[in-house]
């Protein structure tokens, strides 16, 4: 019997070389309110999620980012448009990787954060 969860991806962890700089980058690009939490086995900064039971979330943590082109691509929702988020990303030290891709459900462009983590800057349709 096939298993079809409401969200197949339930958590992601993004390794960064400097947690404070990464929090500043993700906060600037995506408009997140992020703080560093020191309560677990290692420091981390949580990505926001409105409903943890029905949404995908994750965190940034001090770690070794994958070599460019080898890690997964995480598509993160932007607060406005892909164009505006891409401008903020470049200003904050990230890199844009190609054109904006439109689909029925939204549009995105590929990018990397300052550590080389692969991102999709995602704007929902509508």
DODO-227045 format. One record per residue: residue number from 1; x negated, y negated, z of N, C-alpha, C, O in turn. Coordinates in Angstrom, 1 decimal. Layout:
<sites>
SITE  num     nxx     nyy     nzz    caxx    cayy    cazz     cxx     cyy     czz     oxx     oyy     ozz
SITE  NUM       X       Y       Z       X       Y       Z       X       Y       Z       X       Y       Z
...
</sites>
This chain:
<sites>
SITE  num     nxx     nyy     nzz    caxx    cayy    cazz     cxx     cyy     czz     oxx     oyy     ozz
SITE    1    -0.9     1.2     0.0     0.0     0.0     0.0    -0.9    -1.2     0.0    -1.8    -1.4     0.9
SITE    2    -0.7    -2.2    -0.9    -1.6    -3.3    -1.0    -1.3    -4.3     0.2    -0.2    -4.5     0.6
SITE    3    -2.4    -4.9     0.6    -2.3    -5.9     1.7    -2.3    -7.3     1.0    -3.3    -7.6     0.4
SITE    4    -1.3    -8.1     1.3    -1.3    -9.5     0.7    -1.1   -10.5     1.9     0.1   -10.8     2.2
SITE    5    -2.2   -10.9     2.5    -2.0   -11.9     3.6    -1.6   -13.3     3.0    -1.7   -13.5     1.9
SITE    6    -1.1   -14.1     3.9    -0.8   -15.5     3.5    -2.1   -16.2     3.0    -2.0   -17.1     2.2
SITE    7    -3.2   -15.9     3.6    -4.5   -16.5     3.2    -5.5   -15.4     3.3    -5.8   -14.9     4.4
SITE    8    -6.1   -15.0     2.2    -7.1   -13.9     2.2    -8.4   -14.4     2.9    -9.0   -13.7     3.6
SITE    9    -8.7   -15.7     2.7    -9.9   -16.2     3.3    -9.4   -16.9     4.6    -8.6   -17.7     4.6
SITE   10    -9.9   -16.4     5.8    -9.5   -16.9     7.0   -10.5   -17.8     7.7   -10.2   -18.5     8.6
SITE   11   -11.8   -17.7     7.3   -12.8   -18.5     8.0   -14.0   -18.6     7.1   -14.3   -17.7     6.3
SITE   12   -14.7   -19.7     7.2   -16.0   -19.9     6.4   -17.0   -20.5     7.4   -16.6   -21.3     8.2
SITE   13   -18.2   -20.2     7.1   -19.3   -20.8     7.9   -20.3   -21.4     6.9   -20.8   -20.7     6.0
SITE   14   -20.6   -22.7     7.1   -21.5   -23.4     6.1   -22.8   -23.7     6.9   -22.9   -24.5     7.8
SITE   15   -23.9   -23.0     6.5   -25.2   -23.2     7.1   -25.8   -24.6     6.6   -25.8   -24.9     5.4
SITE   16   -26.3   -25.3     7.6   -26.9   -26.6     7.2   -28.3   -26.8     8.0   -28.4   -26.2     9.1
SITE   17   -29.2   -27.5     7.4   -30.5   -27.7     8.0   -30.5   -28.7     9.1   -31.3   -28.6    10.0
SITE   18   -29.6   -29.7     9.1   -29.5   -30.7    10.2   -28.0   -30.9    10.4   -27.3   -31.6     9.6
SITE   19   -27.5   -30.4    11.6   -26.1   -30.5    11.9   -25.6   -31.9    12.0   -24.5   -32.2    11.4
SITE   20   -26.3   -32.8    12.6   -25.8   -34.2    12.7   -25.7   -34.9    11.3   -24.7   -35.6    11.1
SITE   21   -26.7   -34.7    10.5   -26.6   -35.2     9.1   -25.5   -34.6     8.3   -24.8   -35.3     7.6
SITE   22   -25.3   -33.3     8.5   -24.2   -32.6     7.8   -22.8   -33.1     8.2   -21.9   -33.3     7.4
SITE   23   -22.7   -33.3     9.5   -21.4   -33.9    10.0   -21.1   -35.3     9.4   -20.0   -35.6     9.0
SITE   24   -22.2   -36.1     9.4   -22.0   -37.4     8.8   -21.7   -37.3     7.3   -20.8   -38.0     6.8
SITE   25   -22.3   -36.4     6.6   -22.0   -36.2     5.1   -20.6   -35.8     4.9   -19.8   -36.4     4.2
SITE   26   -20.1   -34.7     5.6   -18.8   -34.1     5.4   -17.7   -35.1     5.9   -16.7   -35.2     5.3
SITE   27   -18.0   -35.8     6.9   -17.1   -36.9     7.4   -16.9   -38.0     6.4   -15.8   -38.4     6.1
SITE   28   -18.0   -38.4     5.8   -17.9   -39.5     4.8   -17.2   -39.0     3.5   -16.3   -39.8     3.0
SITE   29   -17.6   -37.9     3.0   -17.0   -37.4     1.7   -15.6   -37.1     1.8   -14.8   -37.4     1.0
SITE   30   -15.2   -36.3     2.9   -13.8   -35.8     3.0   -12.9   -36.5     4.0   -11.7   -36.2     4.1
SITE   31   -13.5   -37.5     4.8   -12.7   -38.3     5.7   -12.4   -37.5     7.0   -11.4   -37.8     7.7
SITE   32   -13.1   -36.4     7.2   -12.9   -35.6     8.4   -13.3   -36.3     9.7   -14.2   -37.1     9.7
SITE   33   -12.6   -36.0    10.8   -13.1   -36.4    12.1   -13.8   -35.1    12.7   -13.1   -34.2    13.1
SITE   34   -15.1   -35.1    12.7   -15.8   -34.0    13.2   -16.7   -34.3    14.3   -17.3   -35.4    14.4
SITE   35   -16.8   -33.4    15.3   -17.8   -33.6    16.4   -18.5   -32.3    16.5   -18.1   -31.2    16.1
SITE   36   -19.7   -32.4    17.1   -20.5   -31.2    17.4   -20.1   -30.6    18.7   -20.0   -31.2    19.7
SITE   37   -19.7   -29.3    18.6   -19.3   -28.5    19.8   -20.5   -27.7    20.3   -21.0   -26.8    19.5
SITE   38   -20.9   -27.8    21.5   -22.0   -27.1    22.1   -21.5   -25.9    23.0   -22.4   -25.3    23.7
SITE   39   -20.3   -25.6    23.0   -19.7   -24.6    23.9   -20.0   -23.1    23.5   -19.8   -22.2    24.4
SITE   40   -20.3   -22.8    22.3   -20.4   -21.5    21.8   -21.9   -21.0    21.9   -22.7   -21.6    22.6
SITE   41   -22.2   -19.9    21.2   -23.5   -19.4    21.2   -24.5   -20.3    20.5   -25.7   -20.2    20.8
SITE   42   -24.0   -21.1    19.6   -24.9   -22.1    19.0   -24.0   -23.3    18.6   -22.8   -23.2    18.6
SITE   43   -24.6   -24.5    18.4   -23.8   -25.7    18.1   -23.1   -25.5    16.8   -23.6   -24.8    15.9
SITE   44   -21.9   -26.1    16.7   -21.2   -26.1    15.4   -20.2   -27.3    15.4   -20.0   -27.9    16.4
SITE   45   -19.8   -27.6    14.2   -18.8   -28.7    13.9   -17.7   -28.1    13.1   -17.9   -27.6    12.0
SITE   46   -16.5   -28.1    13.6   -15.4   -27.4    13.0   -14.8   -28.3    11.9   -14.6   -29.5    12.0
SITE   47   -14.4   -27.6    10.8   -13.7   -28.2     9.7   -12.2   -28.3    10.2   -11.7   -27.4    10.9
SITE   48   -11.5   -29.4     9.8   -10.1   -29.6    10.4    -9.1   -28.6     9.7    -9.3   -28.3     8.5
SITE   49    -8.1   -28.3    10.4    -7.0   -27.5     9.9    -5.8   -27.8    10.7    -5.8   -27.8    11.9
SITE   50    -4.7   -28.2    10.0    -3.4   -28.6    10.7    -2.8   -27.4    11.4    -2.3   -27.6    12.5
SITE   51    -2.8   -26.2    10.8    -2.1   -25.1    11.4    -3.1   -23.9    11.4    -3.2   -23.1    10.4
SITE   52    -3.8   -23.7    12.5    -4.9   -22.6    12.5    -4.3   -21.2    12.3    -5.0   -20.3    11.8
SITE   53    -3.0   -21.0    12.5    -2.4   -19.6    12.3    -2.1   -19.4    10.8    -2.0   -18.2    10.4
SITE   54    -2.0   -20.5    10.0    -1.6   -20.3     8.6    -2.5   -21.0     7.7    -2.2   -21.2     6.5
SITE   55    -3.7   -21.4     8.1    -4.6   -22.1     7.2    -6.0   -21.6     7.3    -6.3   -20.9     8.3
SITE   56    -6.8   -21.9     6.4    -8.2   -21.5     6.4    -9.0   -22.6     7.0    -8.8   -23.8     6.6
SITE   57    -9.9   -22.3     7.8   -10.8   -23.3     8.4   -12.2   -22.7     8.4   -12.5   -21.7     7.8
SITE   58   -13.1   -23.4     9.2   -14.4   -22.9     9.3   -15.3   -23.9    10.1   -14.7   -24.8    10.7
SITE   59   -16.6   -23.8    10.0   -17.4   -24.7    10.7   -18.8   -24.8    10.0   -19.2   -24.0     9.2
SITE   60   -19.5   -25.9    10.3   -20.9   -26.1     9.9   -21.7   -25.6    11.1   -21.2   -25.7    12.2
SITE   61   -22.8   -25.1    10.8   -23.7   -24.6    11.9   -25.2   -24.7    11.5   -25.5   -24.7    10.3
SITE   62   -26.1   -24.8    12.4   -27.5   -24.9    12.1   -27.9   -23.5    11.5   -27.8   -22.5    12.2
SITE   63   -28.4   -23.5    10.3   -28.7   -22.2     9.7   -29.5   -22.5     8.5   -29.9   -23.6     8.1
SITE   64   -29.8   -21.4     7.7   -30.6   -21.5     6.5   -29.6   -21.5     5.3   -29.0   -20.4     5.0
SITE   65   -29.4   -22.6     4.6   -28.6   -22.6     3.4   -29.1   -21.6     2.4   -30.3   -21.4     2.3
SITE   66   -28.2   -21.1     1.5   -28.7   -20.2     0.5   -29.5   -20.9    -0.6   -29.4   -22.2    -0.7
SITE   67   -30.3   -20.2    -1.3   -31.0   -20.8    -2.4   -30.0   -21.3    -3.4   -28.9   -20.7    -3.6
SITE   68   -30.2   -22.5    -4.1   -29.3   -23.0    -5.1   -28.8   -22.0    -6.1   -29.6   -21.2    -6.6
SITE   69   -27.5   -21.9    -6.3   -26.9   -21.0    -7.2   -26.7   -19.6    -6.7   -26.3   -18.8    -7.5
SITE   70   -26.9   -19.4    -5.4   -26.8   -18.0    -4.9   -25.7   -17.8    -3.9   -25.3   -16.7    -3.6
SITE   71   -25.2   -18.9    -3.3   -24.2   -18.7    -2.3   -22.8   -18.9    -2.8   -22.6   -19.2    -4.0
SITE   72   -21.8   -18.7    -2.0   -20.4   -18.9    -2.4   -20.1   -20.4    -2.7   -20.8   -21.2    -2.2
SITE   73   -19.0   -20.6    -3.4   -18.5   -22.0    -3.6   -17.3   -22.2    -2.7   -16.3   -21.4    -2.8
SITE   74   -17.3   -23.2    -1.9   -16.2   -23.5    -1.0   -15.5   -24.7    -1.5   -16.0   -25.8    -1.6
SITE   75   -14.2   -24.5    -1.9   -13.4   -25.6    -2.4   -12.7   -26.3    -1.2   -11.9   -25.7    -0.5
SITE   76   -13.0   -27.6    -1.0   -12.4   -28.3     0.1   -11.5   -29.4    -0.4   -11.8   -30.1    -1.4
SITE   77   -10.4   -29.6     0.3    -9.4   -30.6    -0.1    -9.9   -32.0     0.1   -10.5   -32.3     1.2
SITE   78    -9.7   -32.9    -0.9   -10.1   -34.3    -0.7    -9.0   -35.1    -0.3    -7.8   -34.8    -0.5
SITE   79    -9.2   -36.2     0.4    -8.1   -37.0     0.9    -7.4   -38.0    -0.1    -6.4   -38.5     0.2
SITE   80    -8.1   -38.1    -1.3    -7.5   -39.0    -2.3    -7.7   -38.4    -3.6    -7.0   -37.5    -4.0
SITE   81    -8.6   -38.9    -4.4    -8.9   -38.3    -5.8   -10.2   -37.6    -5.9   -11.1   -37.9    -5.1
SITE   82   -10.4   -36.7    -6.8   -11.7   -36.1    -7.1   -12.7   -37.2    -7.4   -13.8   -37.1    -6.9
SITE   83   -12.3   -38.2    -8.2   -13.3   -39.2    -8.6   -13.8   -40.0    -7.4   -15.0   -40.2    -7.3
SITE   84   -12.9   -40.4    -6.5   -13.3   -41.1    -5.3   -14.2   -40.3    -4.4   -15.2   -40.8    -3.9
SITE   85   -13.8   -39.0    -4.2   -14.6   -38.1    -3.4   -16.0   -37.9    -4.0   -17.0   -37.8    -3.3
SITE   86   -16.0   -37.7    -5.3   -17.3   -37.5    -6.0   -18.2   -38.7    -5.8   -19.4   -38.6    -5.6
SITE   87   -17.7   -39.9    -5.9   -18.5   -41.1    -5.7   -19.0   -41.1    -4.3   -20.2   -41.5    -4.1
SITE   88   -18.2   -40.8    -3.3   -18.7   -40.8    -1.9   -19.7   -39.7    -1.7   -20.7   -39.9    -1.0
SITE   89   -19.5   -38.5    -2.3   -20.5   -37.4    -2.2   -21.9   -37.8    -2.8   -22.9   -37.6    -2.1
SITE   90   -21.9   -38.5    -3.9   -23.2   -38.9    -4.5   -23.8   -40.0    -3.6   -25.0   -39.9    -3.4
SITE   91   -23.0   -40.9    -3.2   -23.6   -42.0    -2.3   -24.1   -41.4    -1.0   -25.1   -41.9    -0.4
SITE   92   -23.6   -40.3    -0.5   -24.0   -39.6     0.7   -25.1   -38.6     0.6   -25.6   -38.0     1.5
SITE   93   -25.6   -38.4    -0.7   -26.8   -37.6    -0.9   -26.4   -36.2    -1.5   -27.3   -35.4    -1.6
SITE   94   -25.2   -36.0    -1.9   -24.8   -34.8    -2.6   -25.0   -34.9    -4.1   -25.5   -36.0    -4.6
SITE   95   -24.7   -33.9    -4.9   -24.8   -33.9    -6.3   -23.6   -33.4    -7.0   -23.0   -32.4    -6.5
SITE   96   -23.1   -34.0    -8.1   -22.0   -33.6    -8.8   -22.5   -32.6    -9.9   -23.6   -32.8   -10.5
SITE   97   -21.7   -31.5   -10.1   -22.2   -30.5   -11.0   -21.2   -30.2   -12.2   -20.7   -29.1   -12.3
SITE   98   -21.0   -31.2   -13.0   -20.1   -31.0   -14.2   -18.9   -31.8   -14.2   -18.7   -32.7   -13.3
SITE   99   -18.0   -31.5   -15.1   -16.8   -32.3   -15.3   -15.7   -31.9   -14.3   -15.8   -30.9   -13.6
SITE  100   -14.6   -32.8   -14.3   -13.5   -32.4   -13.5   -12.6   -31.4   -14.3   -12.4   -31.5   -15.5
SITE  101   -12.2   -30.4   -13.6   -11.5   -29.3   -14.2   -10.0   -29.3   -13.8    -9.7   -29.2   -12.6
SITE  102    -9.1   -29.5   -14.7    -7.7   -29.6   -14.4    -7.0   -28.2   -14.5    -7.3   -27.4   -15.4
SITE  103    -6.1   -27.9   -13.6    -5.3   -26.7   -13.6    -3.9   -27.1   -13.2    -3.7   -28.2   -12.8
SITE  104    -2.9   -26.2   -13.3    -1.5   -26.5   -13.0    -1.4   -26.9   -11.5    -0.6   -27.8   -11.1
SITE  105    -2.2   -26.3   -10.6    -2.1   -26.4    -9.2    -2.9   -27.5    -8.6    -2.8   -27.8    -7.4
SITE  106    -3.8   -28.1    -9.4    -4.7   -29.1    -8.9    -5.9   -29.4    -9.8    -5.9   -28.9   -11.0
SITE  107    -6.8   -30.1    -9.4    -8.0   -30.4   -10.2    -9.2   -30.5    -9.2    -9.1   -30.8    -8.0
SITE  108   -10.4   -30.2    -9.8   -11.6   -30.2    -8.9   -12.8   -30.4    -9.8   -12.8   -30.3   -11.0
SITE  109   -13.9   -30.6    -9.1   -15.2   -30.6    -9.7   -16.2   -29.9    -8.8   -16.0   -29.9    -7.6
SITE  110   -17.2   -29.3    -9.4   -18.2   -28.6    -8.6   -19.2   -29.6    -8.2   -19.5   -30.6    -8.8
SITE  111   -19.8   -29.4    -7.0   -20.8   -30.3    -6.4   -21.6   -29.5    -5.4   -21.4   -28.3    -5.2
SITE  112   -22.7   -30.1    -4.9   -23.5   -29.5    -3.8   -23.6   -30.5    -2.7   -23.7   -31.7    -3.0
SITE  113   -23.7   -30.0    -1.5   -24.1   -30.9    -0.4   -25.6   -31.1    -0.3   -26.3   -30.5    -1.2
SITE  114   -26.1   -32.0     0.6   -27.5   -32.2     0.6   -28.4   -31.0     0.8   -29.6   -31.0     0.5
SITE  115   -27.8   -29.9     1.4   -28.5   -28.7     1.6   -28.4   -27.7     0.4   -29.0   -26.6     0.5
SITE  116   -27.7   -28.1    -0.6   -27.5   -27.2    -1.7   -26.3   -26.3    -1.7   -26.2   -25.4    -2.6
SITE  117   -25.5   -26.3    -0.6   -24.3   -25.5    -0.5   -23.4   -25.9    -1.6   -23.1   -27.1    -1.9
SITE  118   -22.8   -24.9    -2.3   -21.9   -25.1    -3.4   -20.5   -25.5    -3.0   -20.0   -24.8    -2.1
SITE  119   -20.0   -26.6    -3.5   -18.7   -27.1    -3.1   -17.8   -27.3    -4.3   -18.3   -27.6    -5.4
SITE  120   -16.5   -27.2    -4.1   -15.5   -27.7    -5.1   -14.8   -28.9    -4.4   -14.2   -28.7    -3.3
SITE  121   -14.8   -30.0    -5.0   -14.0   -31.2    -4.5   -12.6   -31.0    -5.1   -12.4   -31.3    -6.2
SITE  122   -11.6   -30.6    -4.2   -10.3   -30.1    -4.7    -9.2   -31.1    -4.4    -9.1   -31.6    -3.3
SITE  123    -8.5   -31.5    -5.4    -7.3   -32.4    -5.3    -6.1   -31.6    -5.7    -6.0   -31.1    -6.8
SITE  124    -5.1   -31.4    -4.8    -3.9   -30.7    -5.1    -3.1   -31.4    -6.1    -3.1   -32.7    -6.1
SITE  125    -2.3   -30.7    -7.0    -1.4   -31.3    -7.9    -0.3   -32.0    -7.2     0.1   -31.6    -6.1
SITE  126     0.3   -33.0    -7.8     1.4   -33.7    -7.3     1.1   -34.8    -6.5     2.0   -35.5    -6.0
</sites>
